Amino acid sequence: MNWITLTLFAALMQSVRTAGQKELATRVSAVASTHVRYLFGLPFALLYLYIVLQIYADEQWHLGTRFYSYASAAAVAQILATACLVSVLAKRNFAVGTAFAKTEALITAVLAALLFAEYLSWIAWLTVLIGIVGVLMLNKNLVLSDVFRGGLSLHSATTIGIASGVFFSFTSLFLRQASLSLNVSPILAASITLAFMVSIQTIISGVWVWVEDKQQFKTLANTIGLCTFVGVTSVLGSIGWFTAMTMQFPALVKALGQIEFIFALVLTGSVFKERNTRRELLGMFFIVASVVILMLSRLF
């Protein structure tokens, strides 16, 4: 299975999972909703690791300082990114909330070049920029209104959404470095990194919920079905993302992952009954165009 197929699968699963978290966010806090994806996803992540270890039993691997450092940093960054995303979903339309987080494609490309010397070709940069144009078209009025009101508030949907993109970018870059440090096949490396990160994230987010409002655990106990759905789809999406980003530069994976927004638009209309404007549909066109260009550039 190549990185393109894995990315498309991951984007679909992430969109479905985010829809589940949007529903969950109406019942619990943003932090509790974030904890759900890890707590209920952990058993499935460990099961997946067990299966992969049986298949790749002949490969030797070792968890060194480089792995622990990058995997731990990625785990924390993803918790913060998810908390920001859930928060912005509570403030804005589902598709628009997802679009804010999609600024990570451009951010990832810039940070990858600055921190890890992973440089993209001109056509790859073109696809990233076209996708970002689509995202900005969807949010132009909101961004400008925030600025004209005296700057971006720390609690505005725009600020929180962009923060989500930044943290997701660090997550992508750090998890790739953690996986590569193992020097094994991408599938095995990704499964080890995923299991380690989800384990750390379950503990950290659990403590966070306990300190902030431990009554949230009682609410979660009454939404087992929805929580399990979020956990399973989260792990399935992570398997795709982690493996794809171990195989390929995260910036390219994220550029193709813009297709998630199309899935979000479908969910917006069919599940949440939220109407999308012409500007949003035009933004969707740019995102689709960026994905098509990227696909063609990789296939020919």
C-alpha positions as CSV (number, residue, x, y, z in Angstrom):
1,M,0.0,0.0,0.0
2,N,1.5,3.4,-1.0
3,W,1.4,6.7,0.8
4,I,-1.3,8.2,-1.5
5,T,-3.8,5.4,-0.7
6,L,-3.0,5.6,3.0
7,T,-3.4,9.4,3.0
8,L,-6.8,9.3,1.3
9,F,-8.0,6.6,3.8
10,A,-6.6,8.7,6.7
11,A,-8.3,11.8,5.5
12,L,-11.7,10.0,5.3
13,M,-11.3,8.5,8.8
14,Q,-10.2,11.8,10.3
15,S,-13.2,13.6,8.8
16,V,-15.6,11.0,10.2
17,R,-13.8,11.0,13.6
18,T,-14.0,14.8,13.7
19,A,-17.7,14.6,13.0
20,G,-18.0,12.3,16.0
21,Q,-16.0,14.7,18.2
22,K,-18.2,17.6,17.1
23,E,-21.2,15.7,18.4
24,L,-19.3,14.6,21.6
25,A,-18.2,18.2,22.2
26,T,-21.9,19.2,22.8
27,R,-21.9,16.9,25.8
28,V,-18.4,17.2,27.3
29,S,-15.6,19.7,27.5
30,A,-13.0,20.1,24.7
31,V,-10.3,18.4,26.9
32,A,-12.6,15.5,27.7
33,S,-13.4,15.1,24.1
34,T,-9.7,15.1,23.3
35,H,-9.1,12.4,26.0
36,V,-11.7,10.2,24.4
37,R,-9.8,9.7,21.1
38,Y,-6.8,8.4,23.1
39,L,-8.4,6.5,25.9
40,F,-10.8,4.6,23.6
41,G,-8.3,4.4,20.8
42,L,-5.5,2.9,22.9
43,P,-6.8,-0.8,22.9
44,F,-7.1,-0.7,19.1
45,A,-3.6,0.9,18.7
46,L,-2.1,-1.8,20.9
47,L,-4.0,-4.6,19.0
48,Y,-2.7,-3.2,15.7
49,L,0.9,-3.1,17.1
50,Y,0.6,-6.7,18.2
51,I,-0.6,-7.8,14.7
52,V,2.2,-5.9,13.0
53,L,4.8,-7.3,15.3
54,Q,3.8,-10.8,14.4
55,I,4.1,-10.0,10.7
56,Y,7.5,-8.3,11.0
57,A,8.9,-10.6,13.7
58,D,12.2,-10.8,11.9
59,E,13.0,-7.1,12.1
60,Q,15.1,-5.8,14.9
61,W,14.4,-2.4,16.5
62,H,15.5,-0.3,19.4
63,L,13.8,2.7,21.2
64,G,16.6,5.2,21.6
65,T,16.8,8.8,23.0
66,R,16.0,10.2,19.6
67,F,12.8,8.2,19.4
68,Y,11.6,9.0,22.9
69,S,12.3,12.7,22.5
70,Y,10.5,13.2,19.2
71,A,7.6,10.8,19.9
72,S,7.0,12.5,23.3
73,A,7.0,15.9,21.7
74,A,4.7,14.8,19.0
75,A,2.3,13.3,21.6
76,V,2.0,16.6,23.5
77,A,1.7,18.7,20.3
78,Q,-1.2,16.4,19.1
79,I,-3.0,16.8,22.3
80,L,-2.8,20.6,22.1
81,A,-3.8,20.5,18.4
82,T,-6.8,18.3,19.0
83,A,-8.0,20.4,21.9
84,C,-7.8,23.5,19.7
85,L,-9.7,21.8,16.9
86,V,-12.5,20.6,19.2
87,S,-12.7,24.1,20.6
88,V,-13.0,25.8,17.3
89,L,-15.6,23.3,16.1
90,A,-17.8,24.4,19.0
91,K,-17.5,28.0,17.8
92,R,-17.9,27.6,14.0
93,N,-19.5,25.6,11.2
94,F,-18.0,22.0,11.0
95,A,-16.5,22.5,7.5
96,V,-15.1,26.0,8.4
97,G,-13.6,24.6,11.6
98,T,-11.9,21.8,9.7
99,A,-10.6,24.4,7.2
100,F,-8.8,26.4,9.9
101,A,-6.8,23.3,10.9
102,K,-5.8,22.8,7.2
103,T,-3.4,25.7,7.4
104,E,-1.0,23.0,8.7
105,A,-0.2,22.0,5.1
106,L,1.7,25.3,4.4
107,I,3.0,25.5,8.0
108,T,4.4,21.9,7.7
109,A,6.2,22.7,4.5
110,V,7.9,25.7,5.9
111,L,8.9,24.1,9.2
112,A,10.1,21.0,7.4
113,A,12.5,23.1,5.4
114,L,13.7,25.1,8.3
115,L,14.1,22.4,10.9
116,F,14.8,19.2,8.9
117,A,16.0,20.4,5.5
118,E,13.2,18.6,3.7
119,Y,12.7,20.7,0.7
120,L,9.8,20.5,-1.8
121,S,9.8,20.8,-5.5
122,W,8.2,23.8,-7.1
123,I,5.1,21.9,-8.2
124,A,4.7,20.5,-4.6
125,W,4.8,24.1,-3.3
126,L,2.2,25.0,-5.9
127,T,-0.2,22.4,-4.7
128,V,0.3,23.5,-1.1
129,L,-0.3,27.2,-1.9
130,I,-3.4,26.5,-4.1
131,G,-4.8,24.4,-1.2
132,I,-4.2,27.3,1.2
133,V,-5.9,29.7,-1.2
134,G,-8.9,27.6,-1.0
135,V,-8.8,27.6,2.8
136,L,-8.3,31.4,3.0
137,M,-11.2,32.0,0.6
138,L,-13.4,30.1,3.0
139,N,-12.4,32.2,5.9
140,K,-11.5,35.6,4.4
141,N,-14.4,37.5,5.9
142,L,-13.9,36.1,9.3
143,V,-10.2,36.8,9.3
144,L,-10.6,40.4,8.1
145,S,-13.4,41.1,10.6
146,D,-11.1,39.9,13.4
147,V,-8.3,42.1,12.3
148,F,-10.5,45.2,11.8
149,R,-11.9,44.7,15.3
150,G,-8.4,45.4,16.7
151,G,-6.4,42.2,16.1
152,L,-6.9,38.5,16.6
153,S,-8.2,37.6,20.0
154,L,-6.5,34.7,21.8
155,H,-9.9,33.1,22.1
156,S,-11.2,33.8,18.6
157,A,-12.0,30.9,16.2
158,T,-9.4,32.2,13.8
159,T,-6.6,32.2,16.4
160,I,-7.5,28.8,17.9
161,G,-7.9,27.3,14.4
162,I,-4.5,28.5,13.3
163,A,-2.9,27.3,16.5
164,S,-4.4,23.9,15.8
165,G,-2.7,23.9,12.4
166,V,0.7,24.8,14.0
167,F,0.5,22.1,16.6
168,F,-0.6,19.5,14.0
169,S,2.4,20.5,11.9
170,F,4.8,19.9,14.8
171,T,3.0,16.5,15.4
172,S,3.6,15.4,11.8
173,L,7.2,16.4,11.7
174,F,8.1,15.0,15.1
175,L,6.4,11.7,14.6
176,R,8.2,11.2,11.3
177,Q,11.5,11.8,12.9
178,A,10.6,9.3,15.7
179,S,9.6,6.6,13.1
180,L,12.7,7.1,11.0
181,S,14.9,6.7,14.0
182,L,13.8,3.1,14.3
183,N,15.4,2.1,10.9
184,V,12.7,-0.5,10.2
185,S,9.9,-0.9,7.6
186,P,7.5,2.0,7.5
187,I,4.5,0.0,8.7
188,L,6.3,-1.4,11.7
189,A,7.9,2.0,12.6
190,A,4.6,3.7,12.3
191,S,2.8,1.2,14.5
192,I,5.4,1.4,17.2
193,T,5.3,5.2,17.2
194,L,1.5,5.2,17.2
195,A,1.2,2.8,20.2
196,F,3.8,4.8,22.2
197,M,2.2,8.2,21.5
198,V,-1.3,7.1,22.2
199,S,-0.2,5.5,25.5
200,I,1.5,8.8,26.6
201,Q,-1.5,10.9,25.4
202,T,-4.0,8.8,27.3
203,I,-2.1,9.5,30.5
204,I,-1.5,13.2,29.9
205,S,-5.1,14.0,28.7
206,G,-6.5,11.8,31.5
207,V,-4.7,13.8,34.2
208,W,-5.7,17.0,32.4
209,V,-9.4,16.1,32.6
210,W,-9.1,15.0,36.2
211,V,-7.6,18.4,37.2
212,E,-9.9,20.5,35.1
213,D,-13.2,18.7,35.9
214,K,-13.3,15.1,37.0
215,Q,-17.1,15.0,36.7
216,Q,-16.5,14.7,32.9
217,F,-15.6,11.1,33.4
218,K,-19.2,10.4,34.5
219,T,-20.5,12.0,31.4
220,L,-18.2,9.9,29.3
221,A,-19.4,6.7,30.9
222,N,-22.9,7.6,29.6
223,T,-21.7,8.0,26.0
224,I,-19.7,4.8,25.6
225,G,-21.0,4.1,22.1
226,L,-20.0,7.5,20.7
227,C,-16.7,7.4,22.6
228,T,-15.8,4.0,21.1
229,F,-16.7,5.3,17.6
230,V,-14.4,8.3,18.1
231,G,-11.6,6.0,19.4
232,V,-11.8,3.5,16.6
233,T,-11.9,6.0,13.8
234,S,-9.1,8.0,15.4
235,V,-6.8,5.0,15.4
236,L,-7.7,4.0,11.9
237,G,-7.0,7.5,10.7
238,S,-3.7,7.7,12.7
239,I,-2.5,4.4,11.2
240,G,-2.9,5.9,7.7
241,W,-1.3,9.3,8.7
242,F,1.6,7.8,10.6
243,T,2.5,5.3,7.9
244,A,2.1,7.7,5.1
245,M,4.3,10.3,6.8
246,T,6.9,7.7,7.6
247,M,7.0,6.9,3.8
248,Q,6.8,10.5,2.5
249,F,7.5,14.1,3.5
250,P,4.7,15.3,5.8
251,A,4.2,18.4,3.7
252,L,3.2,16.3,0.7
253,V,1.0,14.0,2.8
254,K,-0.8,17.1,4.3
255,A,-1.2,18.6,0.9
256,L,-3.0,15.5,-0.4
257,G,-4.8,15.4,3.0
258,Q,-6.6,18.6,2.0
259,I,-9.2,16.2,0.5
260,E,-10.4,15.8,4.0
261,F,-12.2,19.1,3.6
262,I,-14.3,17.7,0.8
263,F,-15.4,14.9,3.2
264,A,-16.1,17.6,5.8
265,L,-18.4,19.5,3.3
266,V,-20.4,16.3,2.7
267,L,-20.8,15.7,6.4
268,T,-21.7,19.4,6.9
269,G,-24.6,19.1,4.5
270,S,-25.8,15.5,5.1
271,V,-25.2,15.0,8.8
272,F,-25.2,18.4,10.5
273,K,-27.6,20.1,7.9
274,E,-25.3,23.2,7.8
275,R,-25.5,25.2,4.6
276,N,-22.3,26.2,2.8
277,T,-21.9,29.5,0.9
278,R,-20.7,30.0,-2.6
279,R,-17.4,31.2,-1.2
280,E,-17.0,27.9,0.6
281,L,-17.8,26.0,-2.6
282,L,-15.2,28.0,-4.5
283,G,-12.7,27.3,-1.8
284,M,-13.5,23.6,-2.2
285,F,-12.7,23.9,-5.9
286,F,-9.2,25.2,-5.2
287,I,-8.6,22.5,-2.7
288,V,-9.7,19.8,-5.2
289,A,-7.5,21.4,-7.8
290,S,-4.5,21.3,-5.5
291,V,-5.1,17.6,-4.8
292,V,-5.5,16.8,-8.5
293,I,-2.2,18.6,-9.4
294,L,-0.4,16.8,-6.6
295,M,-1.8,13.4,-7.7
296,L,-0.8,14.0,-11.4
297,S,2.7,15.2,-10.4
298,R,3.3,12.0,-8.4
299,L,1.9,9.6,-11.1
300,F,3.6,11.0,-14.2
